[in-house]
Amino acid sequence: GPIPSPCIRHQELMLAFRVHLFCLFGFFARLLPATTANDHNRNDAAHEDVQSRRPHIVFVLADDYGWANLGVHRRDAESSDQARAEVHTPTLDALADAGILLERHYSYKICAPSRSSLQSGRLAVHVNTGNTRETVFNASDPVSGAAGIPRNMTGLAQKLRQGGYRTHLVGKWDVGMATPEHTPLGKGYETWLGYFLHFNDYWRKTFNFVGDIDNCLNGFVDLFMHNATFRGGVRDGISNSPECLANPRVHEVCYEEYLLKERVLAIVREHNTSAMGAPLFLMYAMHLVHTPLEVPSRYLGKVDRLVAKAGGAPFDTSNRRLYAAMTLYLDEAVGELVTALKAKSMWEDTLFIFSADNGGPIYEDGSANNHPLRGGKYSDWEGGIRVNAFLSGGFIPSERRGTRHQGIVSIADWYGTFCELAGVDPRDHAAEEANLWLRERGLPILPPVDSVPQWGFIMNRTSARSSLHLSENALLRWPYKLVMGQQLFSGWQGDLFPNCSTVWSLKNGNGPVTSKFELFASSISVGGSAEAEARLSWVHDCSAGCLFNVDADPGEHVDLRWSLEHAALVRSMMAEIEMLNGNIFHPGRGEPSTFACEQFVDNGGYYGPWVDVGGWYSTLPPRTLGEYQRDLQLKRVLRFFNDAPVERGLEIAAQSLMPSFRPQWLDSLDACVQGDAKSEMLMI
């Protein structure tokens, strides 16, 4: 029969861990009821051209997509025949080949800050630098005292609405939800179907996969929708159908990416393309290829056959196979979107942007590959922040098609670029007005927009930026990059990664794997000591600074920090990053709120806004007496577990359980597949 996915066993172990933890308090059984002026002057011609044309803008944002998991980069690198045989992205490759491949597109090292940067036009250091719990709130700062983008920062879609665009978002949000102003609707999207948190389960749409446990006990569904007539959780009958509950992997309609893709296609089909119609702005923020590693079964068989047809051997690890199958699904979904745009006669007037939100995660449960770049997600190495990105579509001038752009582009720059295309001012007047109120009260001031309009520079093959404040621990001053601090996941992967050596390393306690779990507001150490945590998460010490020439040495192999020739440069860059770090935006985000959890209960069991929501949600059907009593009981449970002494007890219990739990958990993350088991893969 089919090989069991290690992800399934991983979920079972995580559930067992939670059961042991919560049983200590006797409640587990009842927990879950269910630029500068000169820069612009050099590009006047390109600027004037875009003023006369407003393209449709379609942005596809892939999640946790590895550099080497894109076929174009496999072609470029010195990859083995096996490595090339395993990556199948014909749609993305063709779009990149017919468009402009962005060779130096930089994001932040993790999801929420990158997405906050994209949606706000600020560098991550000026809007959000952490994957903050979505349930935190600080009532003393009603502007910035919550996760994600502050309430009074103007969103990208709000700007495009000013320019006459119809605005739609499908997929992951992850930039705040405390108030209605934090939601996609509050940031300018007319419609949205998707999820608020960092990820959810592809089949159940719940937040219950990894070891992290939020203060709401991961007890709610994360699938939301708003449009002209409805605001609230999606009562997804398909996911709860007998077929999907019994065996979702054999029914593609149960898969969240299928649901999202179908919504994207519907938006294109329904868009008014008449002379009086407005241009379309569509943001498709895919779940793929973020964890959990889940995909319809037929895609596992499909990728096996494609590898064999390309002359490759069967995959030797389960996770590399899963990631390849998910990448294939991503590629086909993008292909369907492009086909729909062409069928609607929109493609010739479309600017199509594809980007990843950060580098691929190289920890075992993420299983991406950024070869030949160093590191991955959570690190400031090129593998963590230099991401897959390209432009395509009929709006690109013919003379620029099939080219590569070497200039530095930040994910924040799309805000100003799209404003330029739409003919609107990128300046954030709402934030400036809010700052008057904030100054009077001594609260953190909202930084201005950092975004540099890139269109003219890309068209003229020049670089809009010569430097970039990448994070509190990294500064790019082309072609040099300074990296500081304790850098996680610092290894080089090779062209076949993860592999059986990686699996054995993992099982022997040498990583790569996340070294901590989050339990409410506490961190639970997996390793048990700082030394073990560093070993598990492949830490490299750059506390004295590490310097690389990323033009000559894109893999960051040669540290120039101690070179006498570069001593003055190191001192200069260290002084500059210290100065820049003095302006990092670090508001008091607050603490996890029990009230948020209770609002989710009242929402019908869905994550969503909980502050200032009077009259905002669509009316739910009346609860039966039994449902009302169930909800009261759940609120009591939530209050109990959010009590400080109980939280502390859970933390102590979790840490004490970790040593006995760790070996089983590490063993569950991936499997090396050998012998007859490989043949069984091809039978799926």
C-alpha positions in Angstrom: 0.0 0.0 0.0 1.0 3.7 0.0 3.8 4.9 2.2 2.3 6.6 5.3 3.3 10.3 5.4 5.6 11.2 8.3 3.4 14.4 8.5 0.5 12.2 9.6 2.5 10.5 12.3 3.9 13.9 13.3 0.3 15.2 13.8 -0.5 12.1 15.8 2.5 12.7 18.1 1.7 16.3 18.5 -1.8 15.4 19.6 -0.4 12.8 22.0 1.9 15.5 23.5 -1.0 17.8 24.0 -3.1 15.1 25.6 -0.4 14.3 28.1 0.0 18.0 28.9 -3.6 18.9 29.3 -4.5 15.7 31.2 -2.4 16.9 34.0 -5.1 19.4 34.7 -8.0 17.1 34.0 -9.6 19.3 31.3 -8.4 18.0 28.0 -11.4 15.9 27.2 -13.6 19.0 27.2 -11.3 21.4 25.4 -12.6 21.5 21.9 -16.2 21.5 20.9 -15.4 21.5 17.5 13.7 57.1 -3.8 15.1 60.3 -4.5 14.0 63.1 -6.9 17.1 62.4 -9.1 16.2 58.8 -9.4 12.7 59.7 -10.7 14.1 62.3 -13.1 16.2 59.7 -14.8 13.1 57.6 -15.4 10.6 60.2 -16.7 10.0 58.5 -20.0 9.0 55.2 -18.3 6.9 57.1 -15.8 5.0 59.0 -18.5 4.3 55.8 -20.4 2.6 54.1 -17.4 0.5 57.2 -16.7 -1.3 56.5 -20.0 -1.9 52.8 -19.3 -3.3 51.2 -16.1 -2.7 47.5 -16.3 -4.5 44.7 -14.6 -2.2 43.7 -11.7 -2.1 40.1 -10.6 0.3 39.2 -7.8 0.9 35.6 -6.9 2.6 35.3 -3.5 4.0 31.8 -2.8 4.6 30.8 0.8 8.0 29.4 2.0 9.1 28.6 -1.6 12.7 27.4 -1.9 15.1 28.9 -4.4 16.1 25.5 -5.8 12.5 24.3 -6.0 11.9 26.6 -9.0 12.9 25.0 -12.3 14.6 28.2 -13.6 17.1 28.1 -10.8 17.7 24.4 -11.2 18.7 25.1 -14.8 21.1 27.8 -13.7 22.8 25.9 -10.9 25.2 23.1 -11.3 22.5 20.5 -10.5 22.6 16.8 -11.0 20.3 15.1 -13.4 18.4 13.7 -10.4 17.9 17.2 -9.0 16.5 18.5 -12.3 14.3 15.5 -12.7 12.6 16.2 -9.3 11.5 19.8 -9.9 8.6 20.3 -12.3 7.5 23.9 -12.7 6.8 24.2 -16.4 4.3 27.1 -16.0 6.5 29.2 -13.8 9.5 28.6 -15.9 7.7 29.6 -19.1 6.3 32.8 -17.4 9.8 33.7 -16.2 11.3 33.0 -19.6 8.7 35.2 -21.3 9.1 38.0 -18.7 11.7 39.5 -16.4 13.5 37.3 -13.9 14.3 39.4 -10.8 17.7 38.2 -9.6 17.9 40.3 -6.5 14.5 40.4 -5.0 14.7 40.6 -1.2 12.1 40.0 1.5 12.3 39.6 5.2 13.3 36.2 6.7 9.8 35.2 8.0 6.3 35.4 6.8 4.3 38.1 8.7 7.0 40.8 8.4 7.4 40.2 4.7 3.7 40.4 4.1 3.4 43.5 6.4 6.1 45.1 4.2 4.3 44.3 1.0 0.9 45.5 2.2 2.2 48.7 3.9 5.1 49.8 1.7 7.4 49.9 4.7 10.6 47.9 5.2 9.8 45.2 7.7 12.0 47.0 10.3 9.5 49.9 10.0 6.3 48.0 10.4 6.7 44.5 11.9 9.6 42.2 12.6 8.0 39.2 14.3 5.5 36.5 13.8 3.4 37.9 16.7 0.5 36.0 18.1 -2.7 37.3 16.4 -4.5 37.3 19.8 -2.3 39.9 21.4 -3.6 43.4 22.2 -2.4 46.5 24.0 -5.4 48.8 24.9 -3.1 51.6 25.8 -2.0 51.9 22.1 -5.1 51.5 20.0 -3.1 52.2 16.8 -0.1 49.9 17.0 -1.0 47.7 20.0 -1.8 44.5 18.1 -0.1 42.1 15.7 0.6 43.1 12.2 0.2 46.4 10.4 -1.0 49.3 12.6 -4.6 50.4 12.2 -3.8 53.8 10.7 -1.3 52.7 8.1 -2.8 52.8 4.6 -2.8 49.5 2.8 -1.7 48.8 -0.7 -5.3 47.9 -1.8 -6.6 51.2 -0.3 -4.2 53.1 -2.6 -5.2 51.1 -5.6 -8.9 51.7 -4.8 -8.0 55.4 -4.9 -6.7 54.7 -8.4 -9.9 53.2 -9.6 -8.9 49.5 -9.2 -11.2 46.6 -8.2 -9.4 44.9 -5.4 -9.5 41.2 -4.4 -7.5 39.1 -2.1 -7.5 35.3 -1.9 -5.5 33.3 0.6 -3.2 34.0 3.5 -3.4 37.4 5.4 -1.1 37.1 8.4 -0.7 40.9 9.0 -3.2 41.4 11.8 -6.9 40.8 12.7 -7.5 42.4 16.1 -9.9 45.1 14.7 -11.9 45.4 11.5 -9.2 48.0 10.4 -6.6 45.2 10.6 -8.4 42.9 8.2 -8.2 42.8 4.4 -11.4 44.8 4.2 -9.9 47.4 6.5 -6.9 47.6 4.3 -8.8 48.1 1.1 -9.7 44.7 -0.4 -13.3 44.6 -1.5 -13.5 40.8 -1.2 -11.4 38.2 0.5 -11.5 34.4 1.0 -8.7 33.0 3.1 -7.1 32.6 6.6 -5.7 35.1 9.2 -2.9 33.1 10.9 0.5 31.9 9.8 -0.9 28.7 8.4 -3.7 26.2 8.9 -4.4 22.6 8.1 -5.1 22.1 4.4 -7.9 19.7 5.0 -9.6 20.8 8.2 -8.7 24.6 8.0 -7.8 24.5 11.7 -4.7 25.8 13.5 -3.5 22.5 15.0 -0.6 21.1 13.2 2.8 21.8 14.9 3.6 21.9 18.6 2.8 25.5 19.1 -0.3 26.1 21.2 -2.0 29.5 21.3 -3.9 30.9 24.3 -7.1 29.8 22.5 -5.9 26.2 22.6 -5.8 26.0 18.8 -9.5 25.4 19.1 -11.0 27.3 16.2 -11.3 27.2 12.4 -9.3 29.7 10.4 -11.2 30.3 7.2 -12.9 33.6 6.6 -14.7 35.5 3.9 -15.9 39.1 3.3 -17.7 40.6 0.4 -20.6 43.0 -0.2 -23.1 40.9 1.7 -21.2 38.7 4.2 -18.4 39.0 6.9 -17.6 36.0 8.9 -16.2 32.4 9.1 -16.8 30.2 6.1 -19.1 27.3 6.9 -17.4 25.1 4.4 -19.7 22.2 3.8 -17.2 20.4 1.5 -14.5 20.1 4.2 -17.1 18.7 6.6 -18.7 16.3 4.1 -18.4 12.5 4.9 -15.9 12.0 2.1 -13.6 14.8 3.3 -13.9 13.7 6.9 -13.2 10.1 6.1 -10.3 10.4 3.6 -9.7 13.9 2.3 -6.4 13.1 0.5 -8.2 11.2 -2.3 -10.7 14.1 -2.9 -9.1 17.2 -4.3 -12.1 19.3 -3.5 -11.3 18.9 0.2 -7.9 20.6 -0.3 -7.7 24.3 0.8 -5.6 25.3 -2.1 -8.2 23.9 -4.4 -10.8 26.1 -2.7 -8.6 29.2 -3.0 -7.7 28.5 -6.6 -11.4 28.2 -7.6 -12.1 31.5 -5.9 -9.3 33.1 -7.9 -10.7 31.8 -11.2 -14.2 33.0 -10.3 -12.8 36.5 -9.7 -11.2 36.6 -13.2 -14.3 35.2 -14.8 -16.6 37.7 -13.2 -14.4 40.8 -13.7 -16.0 43.5 -15.9 -13.7 44.1 -18.9 -15.9 46.5 -20.7 -14.7 50.0 -21.6 -16.4 51.3 -18.5 -14.9 48.6 -16.3 -12.1 49.3 -13.8 -8.7 47.5 -13.9 -8.3 44.5 -11.7 -5.9 44.1 -8.7 -5.9 40.5 -7.6 -3.6 39.2 -4.9 -3.4 35.5 -4.7 -1.5 34.7 -1.5 -1.2 30.9 -1.8 -1.0 28.5 1.1 1.5 26.5 -0.9 4.2 25.4 -0.1 4.0 26.2 3.6 3.7 23.5 6.2 2.0 21.2 6.9 3.3 19.1 4.0 -0.1 18.0 2.7 -1.2 17.4 -0.9 -3.9 15.3 -2.7 -2.7 11.8 -3.1 -2.9 11.8 -6.9 -0.2 14.5 -7.0 2.2 12.2 -5.2 1.7 9.6 -7.9 1.9 12.3 -10.6 5.2 13.7 -9.5 6.6 10.2 -9.2 5.7 9.5 -12.8 7.2 12.8 -14.0 10.5 12.1 -12.2 10.6 8.6 -13.7 9.8 10.0 -17.2 12.7 12.5 -16.8 15.1 9.6 -16.1 15.3 10.1 -12.3 15.2 7.6 -9.5 12.4 7.5 -7.0 12.6 10.0 -4.1 14.6 8.7 -1.2 12.9 10.8 1.5 9.2 11.3 2.2 9.3 15.1 2.7 11.3 15.9 -0.4 8.6 14.0 -2.4 5.8 15.8 -0.6 7.4 19.2 -1.2 7.9 18.4 -4.9 4.2 17.3 -5.2 3.0 20.5 -3.6 5.2 22.5 -5.9 3.7 20.8 -8.8 0.2 21.6 -7.5 1.3 25.3 -7.1 2.6 25.4 -10.7 -0.6 23.9 -12.1 -2.8 26.4 -10.1 -0.8 29.3 -11.5 -1.3 27.8 -15.0 -5.0 27.7 -14.6 -5.0 31.4 -13.5 -3.0 32.4 -16.6 -5.3 30.4 -18.8 -8.3 32.1 -17.3 -6.8 35.6 -17.8 -6.1 34.7 -21.5 -9.6 33.3 -22.0 -11.0 36.6 -20.6 -8.7 38.5 -23.1 -7.0 40.2 -20.1 -3.5 38.8 -20.3 -2.2 41.3 -22.8 -3.1 44.1 -20.4 -1.9 42.3 -17.3 1.2 42.9 -15.2 1.8 39.5 -13.5 4.1 39.4 -10.5 5.3 36.2 -8.8 7.2 36.2 -5.6 7.9 34.1 -2.5 7.4 35.7 0.9 10.8 34.5 2.2 13.3 31.9 1.5 12.5 28.2 1.8 12.5 26.6 5.3 15.4 24.1 5.5 14.3 22.6 8.8 13.1 19.1 8.2 9.3 19.7 8.6 9.6 22.5 6.0 11.9 20.6 3.6 12.6 23.3 1.1 15.9 23.7 -0.7 17.7 27.0 -1.5 20.8 25.5 -3.2 23.3 27.0 -4.0 22.4 29.8 -1.5 23.2 29.5 2.1 20.6 29.1 4.9 16.9 29.4 4.8 13.8 30.9 6.4 14.5 32.5 9.9 18.0 33.5 8.8 19.5 36.6 7.1 21.6 34.4 4.7 20.7 34.8 1.1 18.7 31.5 1.3 16.4 33.2 3.8 15.8 36.5 2.2 16.7 36.4 -1.6 13.6 35.0 -3.0 12.1 33.6 -6.2 10.5 36.4 -8.2 9.7 37.4 -11.7 7.4 39.7 -13.8 5.4 38.5 -16.8 2.3 39.3 -18.7 1.4 41.3 -21.8 2.0 44.7 -20.1 5.7 44.1 -20.2 7.3 45.8 -23.3 8.4 43.3 -25.9 12.0 44.5 -25.7 12.2 43.6 -22.0 10.7 40.1 -22.3 13.1 37.2 -21.8 15.5 39.2 -19.7 16.9 39.4 -16.2 17.0 42.3 -13.9 20.0 42.6 -11.6 18.9 45.6 -9.6 18.0 45.4 -6.0 14.3 45.1 -5.3 12.6 45.0 -1.9 9.2 43.4 -1.4 8.2 46.8 0.1 8.8 48.4 -3.3 5.6 47.0 -4.9 3.6 49.4 -2.9 5.2 52.4 -4.6 5.4 50.7 -8.0 1.7 49.9 -8.1 0.9 53.4 -6.9 3.0 54.7 -9.8 1.1 52.5 -12.3 -2.2 53.5 -10.8 -1.3 57.2 -10.8 -1.8 57.8 -7.1 0.5 59.3 -4.4 2.2 56.7 -2.3 2.5 59.0 0.6 0.6 57.8 3.7 -1.5 60.8 4.7 -3.6 58.7 7.1 -0.5 57.7 9.1 0.7 61.3 9.2 -2.6 62.4 10.7 -2.5 59.6 13.2 1.0 60.7 14.3 -0.4 64.0 15.5 -2.6 62.1 18.0 0.2 59.6 18.8 2.7 62.3 19.6 0.4 64.0 22.0 0.1 60.8 24.0 3.8 59.7 23.8 3.0 56.6 21.7 5.2 55.2 19.0 5.1 57.2 15.7 4.2 55.5 12.5 7.2 55.5 10.1 6.7 56.8 6.6 6.5 54.7 3.4 9.9 53.3 2.4 8.8 52.0 -1.0 10.8 52.9 -4.1 8.8 52.8 -7.3 10.7 50.3 -9.4 9.0 50.3 -12.8 11.2 52.8 -14.5 14.4 51.3 -13.1 13.4 47.8 -14.2 12.5 49.0 -17.7 15.8 50.9 -17.9 17.9 48.1 -16.5 19.2 50.2 -13.6 19.1 49.6 -9.8 16.8 51.7 -7.7 18.7 50.8 -4.5 22.3 50.6 -3.6 21.7 49.6 0.0 18.9 47.9 2.0 18.3 47.5 5.7 17.4 43.9 5.6 16.8 43.3 9.3 18.1 44.3 12.7 20.9 41.9 12.0 21.7 42.4 8.3 22.6 45.3 6.0 23.2 45.2 2.3 25.5 47.8 0.8 26.0 46.5 -2.7 27.8 44.3 -3.3 28.6 43.7 0.4 26.3 42.2 3.0 26.9 42.5 6.8 25.3 39.7 8.9 25.3 39.9 12.7 23.9 37.9 15.6 23.1 34.3 16.1 21.9 33.1 12.7 19.6 30.1 12.6 19.6 27.4 9.9 22.9 28.5 8.5 23.8 25.4 6.4 24.3 24.8 2.7 21.9 22.2 1.4 23.3 20.6 -1.8 21.1 19.9 -4.8 19.2 17.0 -3.3 17.8 18.2 0.1 16.6 16.9 2.5 18.1 13.5 2.0 18.8 10.4 4.0 21.8 12.0 5.6 19.6 14.8 6.7 17.1 12.3 8.2 19.9 10.5 10.1 21.2 13.8 11.4 17.8 14.8 12.6 17.2 11.5 14.4 20.6 11.8 16.1 19.7 15.2 17.5 21.7 17.3 15.1 18.9 19.0 13.3 17.9 20.8 11.3 14.7 21.4 13.2 13.0 24.2 15.2 14.5 24.1 18.6 11.5 25.7 20.5 7.8 25.4 20.7 5.5 28.2 21.7 3.0 27.4 24.5 0.8 30.5 25.0 3.4 33.2 25.7 6.2 30.8 26.7 8.9 29.0 24.8 9.5 25.3 25.4 13.0 24.2 24.6 13.2 21.1 22.5 17.0 20.7 23.1 16.9 21.3 26.8 20.1 23.5 26.7 21.5 26.4 24.7 24.1 24.1 23.2 21.6 21.5 22.1 19.3 24.2 20.7 22.1 25.6 18.6 23.0 22.2 17.3 19.3 21.4 16.4 18.8 24.7 14.6 22.2 24.9 12.9 23.2 28.2 14.5 26.2 30.2 13.1 27.7 32.8 15.4 28.0 36.2 13.7 27.9 38.2 16.9 31.2 39.9 15.8 29.9 40.5 12.4 30.2 38.4 9.1 30.9 40.1 5.8 30.3 38.8 2.3 30.5 40.0 -1.3 27.2 38.5 -2.4 27.9 39.4 -6.1 31.1 37.5 -6.3 30.2 35.0 -3.6 26.3 34.5 -3.7 26.7 31.3 -1.6 28.3 33.3 1.2 31.2 30.9 1.6 34.0 33.4 2.2 33.7 35.6 5.3 35.7 38.8 4.7 35.2 40.1 8.3 38.8 39.6 9.3 40.3 40.8 6.1 42.5 43.9 6.6 41.4 45.1 3.2 37.8 45.2 4.4 38.4 46.4 8.0 37.2 50.0 7.3 34.2 48.8 5.4 33.2 46.5 8.3 33.5 49.4 10.8 31.4 51.6 8.5 28.7 49.1 8.0 28.5 48.2 11.7 28.1 51.8 12.6 25.4 52.3 9.9 23.3 49.3 11.1 23.6 50.5 14.7 22.3 53.9 13.6 19.5 52.3 11.5 18.5 50.0 14.3 17.8 53.0 16.4 14.7 53.6 14.2 13.3 50.1 14.2 9.5 50.1 14.8 8.9 48.2 18.1 5.5 49.2 19.6 4.1 47.5 22.6 2.0 44.8 20.9 0.4 43.6 24.1 -0.3 40.2 25.6 -2.5 37.3 24.5 -6.2 38.2 25.1 -8.7 35.7 26.6 -11.4 38.0 25.3 -10.2 37.2 21.8 -10.8 33.5 22.3 -14.3 34.2 23.7 -15.1 36.3 20.6 -14.0 33.4 18.4 -16.6 31.2 20.3 -19.3 33.8 19.6 -18.1 34.0 15.9 -19.3 30.4 15.6 -15.9 28.9 16.2 -13.8 31.0 13.8 -10.8 33.2 14.2 -11.5 36.9 13.4 -11.5 40.4 14.7 -12.5 40.9 18.4 -11.9 44.5 19.2 -14.5 47.2 18.2 -16.5 44.7 16.2 -20.0 45.9 17.2 -22.3 45.3 14.2 -19.4 44.4 11.9 -20.0 40.6 11.6 -22.9 39.2 9.6 -25.7 37.8 11.8 -25.3 34.2 12.7 -28.2 31.7 13.0 -29.6 31.6 16.5 -27.8 29.1 18.8 -29.8 26.2 20.2 -29.8 25.8 24.0 -27.4 22.9 23.7 -25.0 25.1 21.6 -25.3 27.9 24.0 -24.4 25.7 27.0 -21.5 24.2 25.0 -20.1 27.6 24.3 -20.4 28.7 27.9 -18.5 25.6 28.9 -15.8 26.3 26.3 -15.4 29.9 27.6 -14.9 28.5 31.1 -12.2 26.2 29.9 -10.5 29.0 28.0 -10.5 31.3 31.1 -9.1 28.5 33.2 -6.1 27.8 30.9 -5.5 31.6 30.5 -5.1 32.0 34.3 -1.5 32.9 35.0 -0.8 30.1 37.6 -2.3 27.5 35.2 -0.2 28.8 32.3 2.9 28.5 34.5 2.0 25.0 35.5 1.5 24.0 31.8 4.9 25.5 31.0 6.6 23.5 33.7 4.7 20.3 32.7 5.5 20.7 29.0 9.2 21.2 29.7 9.3 18.2 31.9 7.6 16.1 29.2 9.8 17.2 26.4 12.8 14.8 27.0 10.6 11.8 26.7 8.6 13.2 23.8 11.6 14.6 21.8 12.9 11.3 20.3 9.5 10.2 19.0 8.8 13.7 17.6 12.2 13.9 15.8 11.6 10.4 14.4 8.2 11.5 13.0 9.3 14.5 11.0 10.7 12.6 7.9 11.6 9.2 6.7 14.3 7.8 4.5 12.6 5.5 1.9 14.6 2.6 0.6 14.2 -0.7 -1.3 10.7 -1.9 -2.0 9.2 1.1 -0.4 10.3 3.3 -3.4 8.5 1.0 -5.8 5.4 1.4 -3.7 5.5 5.1 -4.3 5.1 4.7 -8.0 1.9 2.7 -7.5 0.0 5.7 -6.0 
